[in-house]
Amino acid sequence: MFRPDGLRTGPSQVWASIRLVPLLRDEPVPDLRLHRRLYEQPISVVEVGDGTVYTAYVPHAFVATWSDADELPAASYGTRLLEKDTRSAPPRMAVRTTRRMARKAGRDRLRFLPLHLAVEGYLALHFGGPEIAWEEWSRRAVAQGLSPRCEETYLGLEVRGLEDALRIFEIHPGQCGVLVYVADALASVFVTPHPDDYRTLHPTLVEDLFGELIYMYGTLGVPAGDVSAGIDGTGIGSLADLRAATARARDEWADFHDEFMAGGLRDPDGSRQVVQYLNGFELERFLPSFGLRRENHIGEAIVDPAGRLAYMKTFRLSDGQVKRGYLLKQLAQHGWRLADAAASLGISEGNLALRLERSGFAYLLRQDVLDHYQAQARRAGVT
């Protein structure tokens, strides 16, 4: 059940295929705020060696500030140009990109790029590639690991109806977050520590990243379903009775939502990694188990010393992304031995090699090995 400590689910609001479910706090998370910081250009540049440069568009950045002062700024959005880092880089891309995505911006401030931590974690999957030079793997894969990969995402502005819904819908008192559904498919979760933070950052949801599934659901315009149970008028004889019945209906809706509609967020077999510590707070990145034919959400979160959720932002992977993650996970679990990974999947080495090629990982294999399996498939009449 999705019900983090300190948060409760409010009544949903529906506009065409968009459903926004507010997350409310009775008390803000103390000593942590997200505050405003603007930058000149929305481009991040990471130099990965050998003259290769990884460039990404980053719509906005957050700065988390921890303190017991009352005069903290309210919220933050903006853009960030990452400066070239001249420090020596560790040998694996997963480590290199992570250290650039979250940086201390002062003694009590941490600057990080929303969802970039999570997306980079998915692209590298915590794996540096094969560390032992098995005969199937290319020298590049062994020496450099998994290089940054290109993934297609869509701005919230491109998700039909989302901009209108964000403009029209009411922001509830005490609202510190929202769950975004498109055609009742959970698209993303956004949580902030303070209602003022959420109120300021609410419009930036149209600059967040959404996957292909969510974009297509918005394009098709599939309407959100009617999940309201209504109120049974039996026994209602006063305004007090009506208020009590309304409160029961809201509780029943919250239970239904948290158990069933947001149930796909539960993934006990997923993994998490702490990226930064913030005076007792932890900024962490989490990855799913990459189970096939189910929801898989990547994301990042800040939890306070008591384990309460202060910040969260998630991204739903497409089926193609899940399949790629699943393949890499299987390889890593079997020591990057192609034969062992193929046996665990119940397929031949050649079929696994061709699946890697179709998934965009052909560069991991030696060309002569890949050519051999391709010729083998042609002789067998496999296309």
QUIDA-V355803 format. One record per backbone hydrogen bond with DSSP energy under -1.0 kcal/mol. NH is the residue of the N-H (numbers start at 1). CO is the residue of the C=O. If there is no record, write none. Layout:
# QUIDA-V355803
nh = [NH/NH]
co = [CO/CO]
This chain:
# QUIDA-V355803
nh = [2/3/7/8/10/13/15/18/19/20/21/23/24/25/29/33/35/36/44/46/48/52/54/56/58/62/64/65/66/67/96/97/98/99/101/102/103/105/109/110/111/112/113/116/117/119/120/121/122/123/124/125/127/134/137/138/142/143/144/145/154/156/157/158/159/162/165/166/167/168/169/175/176/177/178/179/180/181/182/183/185/187/188/190/191/192/198/199/200/201/202/204/205/206/207/208/210/215/216/217/218/219/220/221/222/224/236/242/243/244/245/246/247/248/249/250/251/252/253/254/255/256/257/258/259/260/262/265/266/270/271/273/275/276/278/281/282/283/284/285/286/287/298/299/300/301/302/303/304/307/310/311/312/313/314/315/317/322/323/324/325/326/327/328/329/330/331/332/333/334/335/336/337/341/342/343/344/345/347/352/353/354/355/356/357/358/359/360/361/364/365/366/370/371/372/373/374/375/376/377/378/379/380/381/382]
co = [258/1/4/24/22/20/18/15/181/13/179/177/8/174/193/65/63/75/56/54/52/49/46/44/42/112/110/33/108/31/92/93/94/95/97/98/111/109/106/64/103/62/101/113/113/115/116/117/118/119/120/121/124/132/134/364/138/139/140/141/210/208/206/155/156/159/161/162/163/164/165/172/23/23/190/21/188/19/185/17/182/180/180/178/312/176/194/195/196/197/198/201/202/203/204/205/154/211/212/213/214/215/216/217/217/16/233/238/239/240/241/242/243/244/245/246/247/248/249/250/251/252/253/254/255/256/257/262/263/267/287/285/283/283/281/278/303/276/301/273/299/271/315/286/313/284/311/282/308/304/302/302/191/300/189/298/296/318/319/320/321/322/323/324/325/326/327/328/329/330/332/331/334/337/338/339/340/341/342/348/349/350/351/352/353/354/355/357/356/361/362/136/366/367/368/369/370/371/372/373/374/375/376/378/377]
